[in-house]
Amino acid sequence: MAQPRVTVGTKKKREQKERERRPIQTPSPKIVKRIDNDKRDVKKSPSSVSKQKKPPFPLVYQQQTEEADSVEWGGPRHSLSYPKKQAVTQRPFVTLLLAVVSAILLGVVLGYSILVLFFTDSSSSSSQSIDAHLQNEPKNITTDKKEAGGAMASLPTFQVTLLQAGSFNEVAGAQEKVEDYRSRGRAAVMTDQKPYRIYLGVSVKRDDALKLSAYYQKDEVDVYLKDLSLKGSATKELTQKVEPVLLTGIELFTMLEEVTVAGMGGREEAVASKLAEEKLQKGYQSLIQQQEDTLKALNEEQTEYMKTMTQALDQAVQSAFVLKKSPSEAILWQMQEGLLRYAIAYNQFVSSVK
């Protein structure tokens, strides 16, 4: 039996008949309802278009997806999560104590460093300090002379007793008191540094100082005796140059002081016997000649004190020559004032060469 001939047209007709025989499938009501809801949401909020639509899958699968989306990085359900570290409990008291101790140690170290850098006077300090480039100037010329001259020698010691009347903190009050004593015909000298002390007399011997104080007691002026030992030291070279001048000055001072004490009370005969005019003249001329060479070896400060000593001694010597011609108690107190100035200047001089 011969087979039927199949053509292209015959095949298309056969497929069309098979589609007509298939029943028409309608979508499920649930799916239709969900699609309608999705369409309404899109119309209400355009911004929700960018959000991913929930797939129309069964409810069980949808709940699992929502739970999976809620899991964050490092959560217990993530495959790359790590176990959380336990919080370390801190002790506030220990932390505070450590902070205080650290601050104290830091302050001590910084303070010590500042003291070393800025306030060290040691000559052996580090050359890397902030002031290492500055040259250390000598504190006084005496120190340089000690290093250059070598051995030290003592200057002549001068023992005196002063009659002190008081001490003032203000120069105006002291100056007013000095002028008051001078107006009474007494000797009065004031120091040039605070506290301003007022001296009314001077003597080599303490017994002579007691005699002088008796005259002030009559005027109801309170004085007290002050013993001083004026001494110092200098380089051997400087001592050799100043020693002759100092010894001659002390000799003249002692001679004039004895005249003033002996002449108090109108004892003219005692003044004549004590005052050796020729000896006094020669001694004073020798002092002037010795001083010319001595001043060349002194610095500015020492030169000033040496000249003050000479001027004070000149006042006492010239007053003594006047006393020889016309004795008076006022001249004696004028001599005392010159001797007071000499003693104060002598003390300043020996202090400047120490």
C-alpha positions in Angstrom: 0.0 0.0 0.0 1.3 3.3 -1.1 2.2 6.0 1.7 0.4 9.4 1.7 2.5 12.3 0.5 3.2 14.9 3.2 3.7 18.5 2.1 4.4 21.7 3.9 0.8 22.9 3.6 -0.4 19.6 5.0 1.9 19.9 8.1 0.6 23.4 8.9 -3.0 22.3 8.7 -2.3 19.5 11.1 -0.7 21.7 13.7 -3.5 24.2 13.5 -6.1 21.4 14.2 -4.1 20.2 17.3 -4.1 23.8 18.8 -7.8 24.0 18.3 -8.4 20.7 20.1 -6.4 21.9 23.3 -8.5 23.3 26.1 -8.0 27.1 27.0 -6.2 27.4 30.3 -7.2 30.3 32.5 -4.8 31.8 35.2 -5.4 31.0 38.9 -7.4 33.6 40.8 -4.6 34.1 43.3 -2.1 34.9 40.6 -4.5 37.3 39.0 -5.2 39.1 42.2 -1.4 39.5 43.0 -0.7 40.8 39.5 -3.5 43.4 40.0 -2.1 44.5 43.3 1.4 44.9 41.8 -0.1 47.1 39.1 -1.9 49.3 41.7 1.3 49.8 43.7 3.2 50.9 40.7 0.6 53.4 39.9 0.5 54.9 43.4 4.2 55.3 44.1 6.5 55.7 41.1 9.5 55.6 43.3 8.8 52.0 44.1 9.6 51.1 40.5 13.2 50.9 41.3 12.6 48.5 44.1 12.7 44.8 43.3 9.3 43.3 43.0 8.4 40.4 45.1 8.2 37.3 43.0 4.9 35.4 42.9 6.2 32.4 44.7 4.5 30.4 47.5 4.3 32.0 50.9 6.8 29.6 52.5 9.5 30.5 50.0 8.7 34.2 50.5 9.2 34.1 54.3 12.5 32.4 53.9 13.7 35.1 51.5 12.7 37.9 53.9 14.6 36.2 56.7 17.7 35.8 54.6 17.6 39.4 53.5 17.5 40.6 57.1 20.8 38.9 58.0 23.7 41.5 58.1 27.4 41.0 57.5 29.0 39.1 60.3 25.7 37.7 61.5 25.5 34.2 62.8 23.9 32.9 59.7 26.5 34.4 57.3 29.0 32.0 55.9 31.9 34.6 56.5 30.9 35.7 60.0 33.4 35.7 62.8 32.8 35.2 66.5 32.4 38.5 68.4 35.1 39.5 70.9 34.1 39.8 74.5 34.2 43.3 75.9 37.1 43.9 78.2 36.0 45.5 81.5 38.2 48.6 82.4 39.0 49.7 85.9 38.6 53.5 86.1 40.6 53.9 89.3 43.7 52.1 87.9 43.5 54.2 84.7 43.2 57.4 86.6 46.2 56.5 88.8 48.4 55.6 85.9 47.5 58.9 84.2 48.5 60.9 87.3 51.8 59.1 87.8 52.7 59.6 84.1 51.9 63.3 84.3 54.1 63.7 87.4 57.0 61.9 85.9 56.8 63.9 82.7 56.7 67.2 84.7 59.8 66.2 86.7 61.8 65.3 83.6 60.9 68.5 81.8 61.6 70.7 84.9 65.0 69.1 85.4 65.8 69.6 81.8 64.9 73.3 81.9 67.0 73.8 85.1 70.0 72.2 83.5 69.7 74.2 80.3 69.0 77.7 81.6 70.1 77.9 85.3 73.4 76.1 85.6 76.4 78.2 86.6 78.9 75.4 86.7 81.9 75.8 84.5 81.8 72.1 83.6 78.4 72.3 82.0 77.8 70.8 78.6 79.0 72.7 75.6 75.7 71.8 73.8 73.6 74.0 76.1 71.6 76.9 74.7 74.0 79.5 76.1 77.2 77.7 75.3 78.1 80.3 72.7 78.2 83.0 75.3 81.5 83.8 77.0 81.6 83.7 80.8 82.7 87.1 81.9 84.6 87.3 85.2 82.6 88.3 88.2 85.3 90.7 89.3 88.9 91.5 88.6 90.0 90.1 91.8 89.2 86.5 90.6 91.3 87.0 87.5 94.2 88.3 89.6 94.0 85.4 91.9 94.4 83.0 89.0 97.2 85.1 87.4 99.0 86.1 90.6 98.9 82.8 92.3 99.4 83.1 96.1 97.3 85.3 98.2 98.4 87.7 101.0 96.6 89.4 103.8 96.1 93.2 103.8 96.8 95.2 107.0 94.1 94.7 109.6 92.5 97.9 111.0 90.8 97.7 114.4 88.3 100.5 115.1 85.3 101.2 117.4 82.4 103.2 115.9 79.8 105.2 117.8 76.5 104.4 116.0 73.4 106.5 116.7 70.8 104.7 114.6 69.7 103.1 111.3 67.1 104.3 108.8 65.4 102.7 105.9 64.7 106.0 104.1 67.6 108.2 103.0 65.6 111.4 103.7 65.1 110.6 107.4 68.8 109.7 107.8 70.0 112.8 106.0 67.8 115.0 108.2 69.2 113.4 111.3 72.8 114.0 110.1 72.1 117.7 109.6 70.7 117.9 113.0 73.8 116.5 114.7 76.1 118.8 112.6 74.1 121.8 113.6 75.0 121.0 117.2 78.7 121.0 116.3 79.1 117.2 116.4 80.5 114.7 113.9 78.0 112.8 111.8 78.5 110.5 108.8 75.9 108.4 107.0 76.5 105.3 105.0 75.5 105.4 101.3 73.6 102.1 101.2 70.4 100.8 102.8 70.0 100.5 105.7 71.5 104.0 106.2 73.5 103.9 109.4 74.6 107.1 111.2 78.0 107.2 113.0 78.9 110.0 115.4 82.5 109.1 116.3 85.4 106.6 115.9 88.4 105.5 117.9 91.2 103.0 117.7 90.8 102.1 121.4 87.5 101.1 123.0 88.3 103.2 126.1 88.6 106.3 123.9 85.3 105.5 122.3 83.7 105.4 125.8 85.1 108.9 126.5 83.5 110.2 123.3 80.2 108.6 124.0 80.1 110.5 127.3 79.7 113.8 125.5 76.7 112.5 123.6 75.1 111.3 126.8 75.2 114.9 128.1 73.2 115.9 125.0 70.8 113.0 125.7 71.8 111.3 122.4 71.7 107.5 122.5 74.7 105.8 121.0 76.2 102.3 121.2 79.7 101.1 120.5 80.4 98.9 117.4 83.7 97.1 117.2 85.0 96.4 113.7 88.0 94.5 112.4 88.6 95.8 108.9 90.7 93.2 107.1 91.0 91.5 103.7 93.3 89.7 101.3 94.5 90.2 97.8 97.1 88.7 95.4 100.6 88.9 96.6 101.5 91.4 93.9 98.6 93.7 94.7 99.3 93.5 98.4 102.9 94.6 97.9 101.7 97.8 96.1 98.8 98.8 98.4 100.3 97.8 101.8 102.6 100.9 102.2 99.7 103.3 101.6 97.4 101.5 104.0 100.0 101.3 106.8 100.8 105.0 106.4 97.1 105.9 106.5 96.6 103.8 109.7 99.5 105.5 111.4 98.2 109.0 110.6 94.7 107.9 111.6 95.9 106.7 115.0 97.9 110.0 115.6 94.9 112.2 114.8 92.4 110.1 116.8 94.5 110.5 119.9 94.5 114.3 119.4 90.7 114.4 119.2 90.1 112.4 122.3 92.8 114.3 124.3 91.5 117.7 123.3 87.9 117.1 124.3 86.9 119.2 127.3 89.1 122.2 126.5 92.5 120.7 127.4 94.7 122.7 125.1 97.9 121.5 126.7 97.1 117.9 125.9 96.5 118.9 122.2 99.9 120.6 122.0 101.6 117.5 123.4 99.8 115.0 121.2 100.0 116.9 117.9 103.4 116.5 116.3 102.9 118.9 113.4 106.1 118.1 111.6 105.6 114.4 111.8 102.1 114.7 110.6 103.2 116.8 107.6 105.9 114.3 106.5 103.6 111.3 106.9 100.9 112.9 104.8 103.3 113.9 102.0 104.6 110.3 102.0 101.1 109.0 101.7 100.4 111.2 98.6 103.6 110.0 96.9 102.9 106.3 97.6 99.3 106.6 96.3 100.4 107.7 92.8 102.0 104.4 92.1 99.3 102.4 93.9 96.4 103.7 91.8 97.9 102.3 88.6 97.5 98.7 89.9 93.8 99.2 91.0 90.6 98.8 89.0 87.9 101.6 88.8 86.0 100.6 91.9 89.1 100.2 94.1 90.5 103.5 92.8 87.4 105.3 93.9 87.6 104.0 97.4 91.3 104.8 97.6 90.7 108.4 96.6 87.9 108.7 99.2 90.2 107.5 101.9 92.8 110.1 100.9 90.2 112.9 100.8 88.9 111.9 104.3 92.4 111.8 105.7 93.1 115.2 104.2 90.1 116.7 106.0 91.4 115.5 109.3 95.0 116.6 108.7 94.0 120.1 107.6 91.7 120.5 110.6 94.6 119.5 112.8 96.8 122.3 111.4 94.0 124.7 112.1 93.6 123.3 115.6 97.3 124.0 116.3 96.7 127.7 115.7 93.2 128.2 117.2 92.1 125.2 119.4 88.3 124.6 119.6 86.0 121.7 120.2 84.2 122.2 116.9 87.5 121.6 115.1 88.0 118.4 117.1 84.6 117.1 115.9 85.5 118.1 112.4 88.6 115.9 112.6 86.4 113.1 114.0 84.2 113.4 111.0 87.2 113.0 108.6 88.4 110.0 110.5 84.9 108.4 110.2 84.9 108.8 106.5 88.4 107.2 106.3 87.3 104.2 108.3 84.2 103.6 106.2 86.1 104.0 102.9 88.8 101.6 104.2 86.2 98.9 104.9 84.8 99.4 101.3 88.3 99.1 99.8 89.3 95.8 101.5 85.9 94.4 100.6 86.4 95.2 97.0 89.7 93.2 96.7 88.5 90.0 98.4 
